[in-house]
Amino acid sequence: MFVSGFGVVSPLGVGRAAFFQGLKEGRVAIRRVDADLDLTGIAAKVAAPCDGFDPVVFLSPKRAKRLGRASQMAVVAARLAVEEARLDPRQGQGAVVVGTGIGALEVLLENHQTFLTRGADRVSPFLVPLMMPNAPAAEISIELGIKGPSFGVVTACASSTHAVGLAFELIRNGLVDWALAGGAEAVILPIVLAAFDRMGALSRNPDPSQASRPFDRDRDGFVLGEGAAVLVLESEEHLRRRGGEALAEVVGFGQSSDAFHITAPPEDGEGAYRAMAAALAQAGLPPEAVDYVNAHGTSTPLNDRAETLALKRLLGAKAPEVPVSSTKSQIGHLLGAAGAAELGAVLFAFLEGMIPATVTWRNRDPDCDLDYVPGAPRPARVRVALKNSFGFGGQNASLVLRAV
């Protein structure tokens, strides 16, 4: 099945053109946020907000007010994806599968404060529909009139890759003709920064240009980002019947659970390996066919080391020759939206003939010794790409895409 549209709201900008331009430039869209937020007592001071996103540019003020920030971004990304694909949502049987790791936490926090200071009768009657994790999927369905299956996926940082994979399965099994699939997350909030900081998961580097350093020897944690990305997936028959144009082909999906630890991967990356191997097996492709890996690459010591070991096990002797890069070096970690946004980097590789870089990589780590495409995008012809996402709870998801 095929990808025919990609809509994105990201720290690099709104829409595919802005996202691709940011990747091409190798621009780091991370900045200090301690002037915007009270981060007293929180060592982490940087994040990757979507500064260029104003919901009322795309939505009526009334509609925007009835949506949490993640849902605002999701609806806009979905509309952009449908427009790019020139898809009429009224044609065929469609589905909406959208992941999020947390949901509209900002709405809960605001209403909790209202409850404490002004009383129960001032709590918004819209609180529940605003904050529920399936709200982004539901609001896309309402916005575009899509009456097929619609549901949210919650597997932490693997959510949107799982969402795309599950949409792929719905189409592959003939349950729908097409689907909108992706993820949304918007939780750059003091409480979230404090929580991840207390875990030791966030980078405490005050320099935005060097804070997110996947696979680098001096990496010290991830950088929190926000955004949404939605892909249009279509069966070959539906795409051909309506005269649509394919951007890429999805050919394999694999998933696994570590069954090891709630926040840490097993040191050998065994669960990640099984997800990648399953995706390639479904695609009917050998590991030698992989030209590029868009890694989960969080910039945390444990994740990057485990993913490297898993890739070396998967790719064998070819591992040192396969380019591996992390888009999180530019946009931070979008949590539940990360995988879908980073699939945009795979599309970039296919369509632009360039492998996006791990732009902040500087120093070799003996435990991370693959080709991480440092510094700037690299011209290359990519035919088969592997996309990884791994989430707290030990959830792993991998997709295999092929150029068309």
NORLIN-V166687 format. One record per residue. N is the residue number from 1. RES is the residue in one small letter. SS is DSSP state (2 for helix, 1 for strand, 0 for the rest). PHI is phi in whole degrees, 0 to 359 (* if undefined). PSI is psi in whole degrees, -180 to 180 (none if undefined). Layout:
n,res,ss,phi,psi
N,RES,SS,PHI,PSI
N,RES,SS,PHI,PSI
This chain:
n,res,ss,phi,psi
1,m,0,*,166
2,f,1,236,149
3,v,1,269,125
4,s,1,240,-4
5,g,1,201,149
6,f,1,217,117
7,g,1,244,140
8,v,1,212,141
9,v,1,241,113
10,s,1,221,168
11,p,0,300,-21
12,l,0,278,-12
13,g,1,139,178
14,v,1,256,127
15,g,0,98,157
16,r,2,298,-40
17,a,2,299,-45
18,a,2,293,-40
19,f,2,296,-47
20,f,2,297,-39
21,q,2,297,-41
22,g,2,297,-40
23,l,2,295,-41
24,k,2,297,-40
25,e,2,282,-15
26,g,0,67,34
27,r,0,281,133
28,v,0,268,116
29,a,0,261,43
30,i,0,246,140
31,r,1,213,168
32,r,1,289,139
33,v,0,239,8
34,d,0,286,-11
35,a,0,277,-20
36,d,0,265,-32
37,l,0,237,149
38,d,0,280,102
39,l,0,253,30
40,t,0,305,127
41,g,0,83,0
42,i,0,251,122
43,a,0,287,-34
44,a,0,287,128
45,k,0,237,1
46,v,1,239,156
47,a,1,201,177
48,a,1,234,80
49,p,0,281,162
50,c,0,269,76
51,d,0,297,-27
52,g,0,273,6
53,f,0,260,118
54,d,0,239,109
55,p,2,301,-32
56,v,2,284,-6
57,v,2,290,-29
58,f,2,249,-24
59,l,0,233,154
60,s,0,295,151
61,p,2,306,-39
62,k,2,294,-45
63,r,2,296,-44
64,a,2,299,-38
65,k,2,294,-27
66,r,0,273,4
67,l,0,239,141
68,g,0,292,164
69,r,2,299,-40
70,a,2,297,-41
71,s,2,291,-37
72,q,2,304,-50
73,m,2,296,-41
74,a,2,296,-45
75,v,2,298,-43
76,v,2,295,-45
77,a,2,299,-40
78,a,2,295,-43
79,r,2,298,-42
80,l,2,296,-40
81,a,2,295,-44
82,v,2,296,-41
83,e,2,296,-43
84,e,2,296,-39
85,a,2,284,-12
86,r,0,54,44
87,l,0,264,132
88,d,0,268,110
89,p,0,299,-12
90,r,0,275,-9
91,q,0,268,134
92,g,0,69,-174
93,q,0,258,118
94,g,1,247,165
95,a,1,224,161
96,v,1,232,121
97,v,1,229,109
98,v,1,228,128
99,g,1,262,154
100,t,0,208,147
101,g,0,274,-32
102,i,0,231,-38
103,g,0,92,-169
104,a,0,278,73
105,l,2,294,-31
106,e,2,298,-33
107,v,2,290,-41
108,l,2,297,-45
109,l,2,296,-44
110,e,2,299,-44
111,n,2,285,-29
112,h,2,294,-41
113,q,2,296,-41
114,t,2,299,-44
115,f,2,302,-43
116,l,2,289,-36
117,t,2,261,-26
118,r,2,236,-10
119,g,0,104,164
120,a,2,297,-31
121,d,2,285,-4
122,r,2,257,0
123,v,0,291,137
124,s,0,296,133
125,p,0,292,-10
126,f,0,264,4
127,l,2,304,-51
128,v,2,298,-53
129,p,2,295,-23
130,l,2,287,-39
131,m,2,262,-13
132,m,0,295,141
133,p,0,297,-23
134,n,0,272,4
135,a,2,300,-45
136,p,2,302,-44
137,a,2,295,-44
138,a,2,296,-42
139,e,2,291,-34
140,i,2,295,-44
141,s,2,302,-44
142,i,2,293,-45
143,e,2,301,-42
144,l,2,254,1
145,g,0,68,36
146,i,0,269,117
147,k,0,254,7
148,g,0,278,-163
149,p,0,304,138
150,s,1,216,121
151,f,1,202,160
152,g,1,263,158
153,v,1,234,130
154,v,0,232,95
155,t,0,226,48
156,a,2,53,-130
157,c,2,283,-3
158,a,2,263,2
159,s,2,305,-50
160,s,2,283,-28
161,t,2,290,-40
162,h,2,300,-41
163,a,2,300,-45
164,v,2,295,-41
165,g,2,296,-41
166,l,2,290,-36
167,a,2,296,-41
168,f,2,304,-44
169,e,2,292,-38
170,l,2,301,-44
171,i,2,289,-45
172,r,2,300,-33
173,n,0,270,7
174,g,0,77,15
175,l,0,279,-28
176,v,0,218,164
177,d,0,271,-31
178,w,1,204,168
179,a,1,206,151
180,l,1,259,124
181,a,1,222,141
182,g,1,169,-144
183,g,1,197,166
184,a,1,210,143
185,e,1,204,138
186,a,0,207,83
187,v,0,225,40
188,i,0,280,84
189,l,0,227,148
190,p,2,306,-41
191,i,2,295,-37
192,v,2,288,-44
193,l,2,300,-41
194,a,2,297,-43
195,a,2,295,-49
196,f,2,293,-36
197,d,2,296,-41
198,r,2,297,-30
199,m,2,286,-15
200,g,0,79,20
201,a,0,271,-24
202,l,1,267,148
203,s,0,292,137
204,r,0,255,12
205,n,0,288,122
206,p,0,283,-8
207,d,0,271,109
208,p,0,302,-31
209,s,0,286,-12
210,q,0,232,6
211,a,0,286,-43
212,s,0,262,106
213,r,0,231,69
214,p,0,304,134
215,f,0,69,0
216,d,0,280,147
217,r,0,305,-35
218,d,0,261,17
219,r,0,297,145
220,d,0,221,18
221,g,0,139,171
222,f,1,270,169
223,v,0,246,129
224,l,1,288,130
225,g,1,235,179
226,e,0,217,162
227,g,1,152,-174
228,a,1,209,149
229,a,1,214,138
230,v,1,225,134
231,l,1,249,145
232,v,1,267,120
233,l,1,251,138
234,e,1,220,147
235,s,0,293,156
236,e,2,300,-40
237,e,2,296,-45
238,h,2,293,-42
239,l,2,298,-45
240,r,2,293,-41
241,r,2,298,-37
242,r,2,265,-1
243,g,0,74,31
244,g,0,280,169
245,e,0,243,130
246,a,0,274,140
247,l,0,264,-31
248,a,1,192,168
249,e,1,243,133
250,v,1,266,123
251,v,1,238,-11
252,g,1,201,146
253,f,1,222,130
254,g,1,227,147
255,q,1,214,154
256,s,1,201,169
257,s,1,237,139
258,d,0,289,-35
259,a,0,51,48
260,f,0,229,-55
261,h,0,202,150
262,i,0,290,-28
263,t,0,233,-14
264,a,0,247,142
265,p,0,279,158
266,p,0,298,145
267,e,0,301,-31
268,d,0,272,1
269,g,0,65,29
270,e,2,299,-42
271,g,2,293,-41
272,a,2,298,-42
273,y,2,301,-45
274,r,2,297,-38
275,a,2,295,-44
276,m,2,295,-44
277,a,2,296,-39
278,a,2,294,-39
279,a,2,296,-43
280,l,2,293,-38
281,a,2,297,-44
282,q,2,295,-35
283,a,2,287,-15
284,g,0,70,32
285,l,0,239,143
286,p,0,280,159
287,p,2,304,-29
288,e,2,295,-16
289,a,2,282,-16
290,v,0,287,123
291,d,0,263,-22
292,y,1,202,142
293,v,1,240,120
294,n,1,269,107
295,a,0,280,161
296,h,0,296,-46
297,g,0,39,67
298,t,0,281,-19
299,s,0,84,16
300,t,0,262,145
301,p,2,304,-46
302,l,2,290,-47
303,n,2,297,-48
304,d,2,295,-38
305,r,2,293,-45
306,a,2,294,-40
307,e,2,294,-39
308,t,2,299,-46
309,l,2,297,-40
310,a,2,296,-41
311,l,2,292,-38
312,k,2,295,-38
313,r,2,292,-41
314,l,2,291,-47
315,l,2,269,-14
316,g,2,61,-136
317,a,2,296,-22
318,k,2,280,-12
319,a,2,309,-45
320,p,2,295,-17
321,e,2,266,-12
322,v,0,267,121
323,p,1,296,134
324,v,1,230,127
325,s,1,220,160
326,s,0,239,117
327,t,0,293,-18
328,k,2,296,-17
329,s,2,295,-21
330,q,2,253,-38
331,i,2,244,6
332,g,0,70,-165
333,h,1,254,112
334,l,0,275,15
335,l,2,51,-117
336,g,2,295,-16
337,a,2,262,-4
338,a,2,300,-50
339,g,2,299,-45
340,a,2,294,-42
341,a,2,298,-41
342,e,2,287,-21
343,l,2,297,-28
344,g,2,299,-33
345,a,2,291,-32
346,v,2,293,-44
347,l,2,300,-40
348,f,2,303,-45
349,a,2,299,-44
350,f,2,294,-49
351,l,2,275,-30
352,e,2,260,-9
353,g,0,68,31
354,m,1,219,138
355,i,1,272,122
356,p,0,296,150
357,a,0,266,160
358,t,1,269,86
359,v,0,293,-24
360,t,0,263,2
361,w,0,292,129
362,r,0,229,-43
363,n,0,239,129
364,r,0,289,131
365,d,1,258,127
366,p,0,304,-27
367,d,0,274,-11
368,c,1,232,90
369,d,0,237,34
370,l,0,262,-176
371,d,1,271,101
372,y,0,264,16
373,v,0,50,64
374,p,1,287,149
375,g,0,86,-65
376,a,0,214,155
377,p,0,304,150
378,r,1,242,124
379,p,1,301,132
380,a,0,192,154
381,r,0,261,109
382,v,0,257,124
383,r,0,255,-38
384,v,1,228,129
385,a,1,232,147
386,l,1,246,132
387,k,1,242,127
388,n,1,246,144
389,s,1,216,134
390,f,1,229,137
391,g,1,238,156
392,f,0,308,144
393,g,0,97,-8
394,g,0,84,21
395,q,1,273,129
396,n,1,237,138
397,a,1,219,137
398,s,1,224,143
399,l,1,234,146
400,v,1,246,126
401,l,1,239,151
402,r,1,233,142
403,a,0,290,155
404,v,0,243,none
